[in-house]
Every structure is written in C-alpha cells, then in structure tokens.
Amino acid sequence: MIYKNIEFYNVEEIFEKPDGLQLSRIPESVRVKLNENAKTRALMPAGCELRFNLKSEKAKIVMKASNEIIPRSGICEIYFGDFFEKWSYISENPTLIEIQYPQNLEKLREIKKEKNLKFDPQVIRILLPHLVDLRILEIDGEFELPEKQQVPDKKFLAYGSSITHGGFSIVPSYTYVAKTAYILGIDALNLGFGGGAHLEKEIADYIAERKDWDFATFELGINMVGSFEVEEFKKRVDYFIEKIVKENQEKYLFFIDMFPFYMDFDNQEKQKKFREIVRNKVKEINKENVIHISGLDMLKDIRGLMIDRIHPCSQGFEEIGYNLASFLSRIFNW
C-alpha cells in the first residue's frame, strides 16, 4: 500500500484513528470474517515495513504502541537496504525516529553491487514492531517510492500461527519468515496470526487469489489441535489446500505440519493425526510443485523451544529459518 509516497510493505489497509494510523495486513472485508485472534493479530504489523528513497535531508516519523488490543511494547529496526543501522524501542509513549542517509552511502551501494545483494542501500526500510498494535502519529519528509530494481525480484508468502507471526522473537528481523527471506535474498509477506491460523474459507480464498507472490509456505495445525476435532481439521485442510492449489497451478506450495510441541513429549496421539492429515492431503494432490514439509525436521534442537513447549526462542527461530531456507534452496537450486 502507498501512503504519502511511502510503500507500506505487507500492509493492505490503513485506518485513520484518533490516536494515529493503524495498519492491517489483510483487507478489512476478509479480516472481519475470521476468528477473534486472527482479527486482532492482523492489526499487528508482523513483516510490515515502511520503504522509501529519501529526497529531503531528513525524515521524522513518530509512532507508539496502542493498548487497544494488547498492552505490549516492541522494537522497530532501521535498515539501509540490507545494512542495519539502529533500533528504536516503541512503547505507549510517542517515539521520534529521525533518519538521514549515512555519509558512506555510495560505498554501501558499491558493496551491494559487488556482492550482488538484493536491496539497494538507498532504500530506507523501517521494520515495524511485529507484536504490537502500532500507531503512526506523524510522518515528515520528502519521499520517493522504491524502484523495482532496488528490491528483491522474488517474494514468498507465509501463512501460519504465532510461530509464523514471530511470537516472542525479540526483533522483527528474527522471525523465521524474515530469517528465511534474508538467507535466500528474497522478500516475504508474513500472514502469521497468533492463535488465529484456523484455515477459514475466507483466508484460503484470499491467499489463493493474491497474485503478488512467487511461492508460499503454510504452517498448519498448532492453533487447531487443542480445540478442534480431527474431522473438522481435515475438512478445513481439504478446502484450504485444494483451493490454493487450484488457483496457483504453476507455483510451488509448501505445506508445513506442526513443529515439535508439548503433545510430542506427553505421550499424546492427536498431533500425529493432525500431521498425517496434512501429509496425506499433499500426497493425494500428487503434484510436483505441492510439497509437504515435516515441522519436526525444521526444529530438531529441543533447546529451541521456550518453557511453554510451543513457541520457539531466538535460537529456535534461527534454526527454523536456516533449515527452511536450506530446504527451499535445494528445491529451487539457489
């Protein structure tokens, strides 16, 4: 989405609220039809960035965390292309972020060209805090939109739970989605919804009809295994996978079953059935470009789990990112 000549990357709706601009990662027509967790988490800007070429000497952006959904602070990160500059702590108090190009910008651009990096350092990227209900209060400066050749030419879409959303990752660049994109030198669209990946028809239809991604990963099961029966999960998996495959016949689609979590250590059986449903559906589709990935293969070091035995810690996100990037690079010969 474009606003004030800035690309609001991975943003589909902007709401003008009394306390500032609120962002949504999916259209409002889709969001209101989803479960309550997905409705609220869609308003948290996981994987969202402000991207622009700066024409004025400086830019000033003021933002804060709202308490409307969940009282939570976070961190935003500032990058010049692929090069990190600084981070800012975003709380309920307005935070001023001032940005100007570094004196060594041209040297960074030379390195970009020499190393074949995908982001032009002239493109300023503000990675928004992924776990807060953000408000943008002020934008001041002169901006130009990034040009096509200044950003990666490939993009993947990731759907899933709080693990895809990046729950408990300290910074937005360390979700497994962001880490995978970073390693592969591509862009990512994060559609992770903490507690809200219920595979509704509406979200399946929406993803299937989007034309702005080259391939996609889908993390399925963890938000349904505790409160949905096996039969209902199978019904939703059937529609979800069939719909996305039907509308994207030529694209690679990767369906990831559940990463290791507490049921795997408590002698339970339900999680095995959920994993079988995803695996068997992909097998039934029987297409070379529709691929099953075992979540157990993505996170093998159990120290990568937090004490809740569900969410990865920073080391866990890193392992998933590296393992997923390695898997994808083998498929695409990158």
Buried (B, 14 or more C-beta within 10 A) or exposed (E): BEBEBBBBBBBBBBEEEEEBBBBBBBEEEBBEBBBEBBBBBBBBBBBBBBBBBBEEEEBEBBBBBBEEBBEBBBBBBBBBBBBBEEBBEBBBEBBEBEBEBEEEBEEBBEBBEEEEBBBBBBBBBBBBBBBBBBBBBEBEBBBEBBEEEBBBEBBBBBBBBBBBBBBBBBBBBBBBBBBBBBBBBBBBBBBBBBBBBBBBEBBBBBBBEBEEBBBBBBBBBBBBBEEBEBEEBBBBBBBBBBBBBEBBEEBBBBBBBBBBBEBBEEEEEBBEEBBBBBBEBBEEBEEEBBBBBBBEBBBEEEEBBEEEBBBBBBEBBBBBBBBBBEBBEEEEEE
